[in-house]
Amino acid sequence: LYAVTVLLLTIINITLAALLVTQVQGIEVKGTKYSQKSDIVAWIEEDTLTNNSLYTLWKFKFGHYTLPVYLEDVDVSLAAPWKVKVKVQEKSLIGGILLDDNYVYFDAEGLVLKAGSEYDEKLPLIEGLTVKEAQLFEYLDVENQKVFSYIVKVTEEIGEANLSPDRLVWEDDSMNLYF
């Protein structure tokens, strides 16, 4: 009886110590370019059990979860037993438009990933797209959805040829470059 009691108390102590040590005290997010780290932390913490680092690791390695629309991939690991490290891969921006004095940047499917008053010179600004409104993390409502595949193809060709057009304009269902 004494041996069983000592064994049971030892198992309980080890379990409690493991639960206390693996209590998440911090989430470190790497790889963000346009999304907010706080949004990613909030997404991870949606599940109430993610306050345990071992559960969080198991969930993102073997469990089922739904990625936010702006993420391509997520890799979760432990920086310490009480600290979770999250490396994200965001969807790639392919271009932007100017809408109501704001720059709106989107991916290859027309999903708005970034918006603001700052112009990003690394991305082509597309003229001629008719868009009434743009909401962050929602798809642009354009007349012809094939415009996005044209933009992807044109930007790849421009990059390979080391060209830098002054303007990219969508007119008459085609992409026109002006130098």
C-alpha positions as CSV (number, residue, x, y, z in Angstrom):
1,L,0.0,0.0,0.0
2,Y,2.9,2.4,0.9
3,A,4.6,1.7,-2.5
4,V,1.4,2.3,-4.5
5,T,0.8,5.5,-2.6
6,V,4.3,6.8,-3.3
7,L,4.1,5.8,-6.9
8,L,0.8,7.5,-7.3
9,L,2.0,10.7,-5.6
10,T,5.2,10.7,-7.8
11,I,3.1,10.4,-11.0
12,I,0.8,13.2,-9.8
13,N,3.8,15.4,-9.0
14,I,5.5,14.8,-12.3
15,T,2.2,15.5,-14.2
16,L,1.6,18.7,-12.3
17,A,5.2,19.9,-12.8
18,A,5.0,19.1,-16.5
19,L,1.7,21.1,-16.8
20,L,3.2,24.1,-14.9
21,V,6.5,24.1,-17.0
22,T,4.6,23.8,-20.3
23,Q,2.3,26.7,-19.5
24,V,2.7,29.2,-22.5
25,Q,4.4,32.4,-21.3
26,G,5.1,33.8,-24.7
27,I,4.5,33.3,-28.4
28,E,7.3,34.5,-30.8
29,V,6.1,35.2,-34.4
30,K,8.6,35.3,-37.3
31,G,8.2,35.8,-41.0
32,T,5.5,38.5,-41.2
33,K,5.8,41.2,-43.8
34,Y,2.4,42.8,-44.0
35,S,0.3,40.9,-41.4
36,Q,0.2,41.9,-37.8
37,K,2.0,39.6,-35.3
38,S,-0.8,40.3,-32.8
39,D,-3.4,38.9,-35.3
40,I,-1.4,35.7,-35.6
41,V,-1.0,35.4,-31.8
42,A,-4.8,35.9,-31.5
43,W,-5.4,33.2,-34.1
44,I,-3.2,30.7,-32.2
45,E,-4.9,31.6,-28.9
46,E,-8.4,31.0,-30.3
47,D,-8.3,27.5,-28.9
48,T,-8.4,27.7,-25.1
49,L,-6.1,24.7,-24.7
50,T,-3.2,26.4,-26.6
51,N,-2.1,27.8,-23.3
52,N,-0.1,24.6,-23.0
53,S,2.9,24.5,-25.2
54,L,2.9,20.7,-25.7
55,Y,-0.7,20.8,-26.9
56,T,0.0,23.8,-29.2
57,L,2.9,21.9,-30.7
58,W,0.8,18.8,-31.2
59,K,-2.1,20.7,-32.7
60,F,0.0,22.4,-35.3
61,K,2.1,19.3,-36.1
62,F,-0.6,16.6,-36.2
63,G,-4.0,18.2,-35.5
64,H,-6.5,20.0,-37.7
65,Y,-6.6,23.8,-38.0
66,T,-7.7,26.3,-40.5
67,L,-5.1,28.9,-41.7
68,P,-6.2,32.5,-42.0
69,V,-6.7,33.5,-45.6
70,Y,-3.5,35.6,-45.7
71,L,-1.2,32.8,-44.7
72,E,0.3,30.1,-47.0
73,D,1.9,28.0,-44.3
74,V,2.7,28.0,-40.6
75,D,5.5,26.1,-38.7
76,V,5.2,25.8,-34.9
77,S,8.0,24.8,-32.7
78,L,9.2,25.3,-29.1
79,A,11.8,27.9,-28.2
80,A,11.6,26.7,-24.6
81,P,9.1,24.5,-22.8
82,W,7.1,27.6,-22.0
83,K,7.7,29.6,-25.2
84,V,6.1,28.8,-28.6
85,K,7.9,29.9,-31.8
86,V,5.7,30.4,-34.9
87,K,7.2,30.9,-38.3
88,V,4.6,32.0,-40.9
89,Q,4.7,32.2,-44.7
90,E,2.4,34.8,-46.0
91,K,0.8,34.8,-49.4
92,S,2.8,36.8,-52.0
93,L,1.7,40.2,-53.1
94,I,1.7,40.6,-56.9
95,G,0.5,44.1,-57.5
96,G,-1.6,47.0,-56.3
97,I,-4.1,49.6,-57.3
98,L,-4.8,53.1,-56.1
99,L,-8.3,53.4,-54.7
100,D,-9.6,56.5,-53.0
101,D,-6.1,57.8,-52.2
102,N,-5.1,54.5,-50.7
103,Y,-2.9,51.8,-52.1
104,V,-4.5,48.4,-52.1
105,Y,-2.2,45.3,-52.6
106,F,-3.4,41.9,-53.6
107,D,-2.2,38.3,-54.3
108,A,-2.5,36.2,-57.5
109,E,-6.2,35.5,-56.8
110,G,-7.2,39.1,-56.1
111,L,-7.3,38.7,-52.3
112,V,-6.5,42.1,-50.6
113,L,-3.6,41.5,-48.3
114,K,-2.4,45.0,-47.6
115,A,-3.9,48.5,-47.7
116,G,-2.6,51.9,-46.7
117,S,-1.4,55.3,-47.8
118,E,2.2,54.2,-48.4
119,Y,3.3,53.3,-51.9
120,D,5.4,50.1,-52.2
121,E,7.8,50.6,-55.1
122,K,8.7,46.9,-55.3
123,L,5.2,46.1,-56.5
124,P,3.6,47.1,-59.8
125,L,0.7,49.6,-59.6
126,I,-2.0,48.5,-62.0
127,E,-4.1,51.1,-63.7
128,G,-7.4,50.7,-65.4
129,L,-9.0,48.2,-63.0
130,T,-12.6,49.1,-62.0
131,V,-13.0,48.3,-58.4
132,K,-15.8,49.9,-56.2
133,E,-14.4,49.0,-52.8
134,A,-11.7,46.9,-51.3
135,Q,-11.8,45.2,-47.9
136,L,-8.8,43.7,-46.2
137,F,-8.6,39.9,-46.6
138,E,-11.5,39.9,-49.1
139,Y,-11.4,39.4,-52.8
140,L,-11.4,42.3,-55.2
141,D,-14.6,42.5,-57.2
142,V,-13.5,43.1,-60.8
143,E,-15.3,42.6,-64.1
144,N,-12.8,40.1,-65.4
145,Q,-11.1,37.7,-63.0
146,K,-8.5,36.7,-65.5
147,V,-6.8,40.1,-64.9
148,F,-4.9,38.5,-61.9
149,S,-3.4,35.7,-64.0
150,Y,-2.3,38.3,-66.6
151,I,-0.7,40.4,-63.8
152,V,1.2,37.3,-62.6
153,K,2.4,36.4,-66.1
154,V,3.4,40.0,-67.0
155,T,5.3,40.6,-63.8
156,E,7.2,37.3,-64.3
157,E,8.1,38.3,-67.8
158,I,9.1,41.8,-66.8
159,G,11.4,40.4,-64.1
160,E,13.0,37.9,-66.4
161,A,13.6,40.6,-69.1
162,N,14.9,43.1,-66.5
163,L,12.4,45.7,-67.8
164,S,10.8,48.5,-65.8
165,P,7.8,49.9,-67.5
166,D,6.5,53.3,-66.4
167,R,2.9,52.1,-66.3
168,L,0.9,48.9,-66.3
169,V,-2.6,49.4,-67.6
170,W,-5.5,46.9,-67.9
171,E,-7.4,48.0,-71.0
172,D,-9.7,46.2,-73.4
173,D,-9.2,42.8,-71.5
174,S,-5.4,43.0,-72.0
175,M,-2.4,44.2,-70.1
176,N,-0.5,47.0,-71.7
177,L,2.9,48.2,-70.7
178,Y,4.0,51.8,-71.2
179,F,7.7,52.8,-71.3
